[in-house]
Amino acid sequence: MPRLSAADGCPVVPQPTKEQVQQEYERIWRQIGSRSIEELVDLPLMTEPELRGTMDVLNAVVAPALWTDENLFCLVILPDGKPQLEHGTATDRASPTSV
């Protein structure tokens, strides 16, 4: 299984603070910007294998993060949107943030 890091846009803190969650939330909204729902829906499919692997790992830790720490759960699902906004959606996979 690949190791994720901050460089991947993934959480590296086992018990993040509410402030860290808020910063990530605001970053995602800045990245979305003024895009319409239609623009988000029309994003191409993600094709890069490394990014798809990152998405797989994030999806695998969603449930454990939910039962471990609320802030960790938020930091697991929020970065899930970052690669999709930059490199296309992963709608062919189960993802909490797939458009």
Stockholm file with secondary structure:
# STOCKHOLM 1.0

chainA/1-99         MPRLSAADGCPVVPQPTKEQVQQEYERIWRQIGSRSIEELVDLPLMTEPELRGTMDVLNAVVAPALWTDENLFCLVILPDGKPQLEHGTATDRASPTSV
#=GR chainA/1-99 SS CCCCCGGGTCCCCSSCCHHHHHHHHHHHHHHHTTCCHHHHHTCCBCCCHHHHHHHHHHHHHHHHHHHHCHHHHHHHHHHHHHHHHHHCBCTTSCCTTCC
#=GC SS_cons        CCCCCGGGTCCCCSSCCHHHHHHHHHHHHHHHTTCCHHHHHTCCBCCCHHHHHHHHHHHHHHHHHHHHCHHHHHHHHHHHHHHHHHHCBCTTSCCTTCC
//
